[in-house]
Amino acid sequence: MQQDILIIGVLFPAIPLMMVNFGNRYSVLANLIRHLHDEVIRDNVSPKDAERFLLQISRLRNRLHLIGIIQSCAAISFVLALGAMIAAYFDEQNIRVVSNAEYLPQQVLPLFYRTQRQFTAGEGDAAKHARTVLDSLGDLDIGQSVIVQQRRVLAIEGAEGTNEMIARTVELIDKSQPDTVFVKMAKSGQDIALDMPVFGVETLSYLEKSGIRAVCLEGEKIMLADPLDVISAAADKAGISICTFASLSEKADD
């Protein structure tokens, strides 16, 4: 454990240094854009030269945007590294980090659960394929959610979050084809004491707007943002089927 803390401690200062480095690059690019813009206005350049300057400014702005994304990722990494250091220290001192599930067991999705609407055979196959996709990506620490239509992967959750992933998938869904499924589960090796996947009525509303009518979740690994009966009532009203993998397998066995 001391070695783990040492590794985190060595890597921890690298993140602020990277943020400072990219912050300096951001400032340099911003000053360059301002200089090019002022040069176009001050020198009253020809339309042809102005077009060339504006193209350069546009490219530099794209780089600024990328640097901004990298800065955001670095900030998130900083917070996660700090949390890892605290968790490692607690473990070293025999202080146990307790999952929310231990304090709020009623907010954890049961192992066996399903709403009124039943999965079709095609939706069940799509859900199993989606789980295979997430299992293969879990070791890479990518995505807790995926949307699959038949056996075609439409979206994998990234840094934007579950609801935003659903929103950007709307135009990708072929409304003339059935068997579109939303699947969410914990990543392999994920410490659910620190980071437990969440599902609630808000996500359900995004699914309803997108036209997705089948949801498969991992029982005992999902924290519910709303009471289970509220989620069930909202799903039944929207005609959305929600089930756990265990319930899906149970139905297949039947």
Residue, then its C-alpha position, 0 to 999 in steps of 0.5 A: m500500500q505504501q508503494d501505491i501511495l508513493i506512485i500516486g504521490v509521484l504522479f500527482p504533481a505532474i498534473p498541475l505542471m501539465m495544466v500550467n504548461f497548457g495554460n501557457r500555450y493557451s495564453v500564447l495562442a490567444n495573444l497570437i490570435r489577437h495580434l493577427h486580428d489587430e494586424v488585419i484591422r490596422d494595416n487594412v490588408s487586401p481581401k485576399d490577405a484578409e482571407r488568409f489571416l482569417l483562415q489562420i485565426s480559425r485554425l488557431r481558435n480550433r487549437l484553443h478549443l482543444i487546449g481547453i478540453i485538455q485543461s478540463c480533462a487535466a482538472i478532472s484528473f487532478v480531482l480523481a488523483l486527489g481522491a485516490m490519494i485520500a482513499a489510499y491514505f484511509d486504507e493505509q490507516n485502516i479507515r474504510v471507505v463505505s459505499n452509498a449502497e451500505y447507507l442507502p440500500q433501498q436506493v440500490l437497484p435489486l438483482f431481479y427487477r423488471t417493469q410491466r413491458q417485456f423485452t422482445a427477443g430482438e431487444g434481449d439479443a441487442a442487450k446481450h451484445a451491448r453488455t459484451v461491448l461494455d465488458s470489452l471496454g471496461d478494462l480500458d476504463i471507457g463508458q458505463s453506458v451504451i446504446v445499441q440498435q440490433r447489433r449496431v453500436l450507436a453510442i458509447e458514454g464518454a465524458e459528457g455523461t449518460n443524458e448527453m450521450i442519449a441526446r446526441t444519439v437521437e438522430l442516429i437511431d433508425k426509427s424504421q428498425p426495432d430493437t434499440v436498447f440502452v444498457k448501463m453497468a459498472k465497468s470491470g474493476q470499478d470501485i463502486a464505493l467511490d463511483m457507483p453508476v446512477f439511473g433515475v427518472e431524468t435519464l428515463s425522460y431522455l430515453e422517452k424523448s429519443g424513442i428508446r423503449a428498452v433499458c437493461l441495467e446491472g442489478e446491485k451495481i446501480m444507484l437509483a436517483d429516485p425511489l424504485d416505485v417512482i421509476s417503475a411508474a414513470a417507465d410504465k407510463a412511457g411504455i419503457s421496459i426496464c430489467t436487470f441482466a439477471s431478470l433478462s437471463e431468467k426470462a431467457d431460461d424460461 
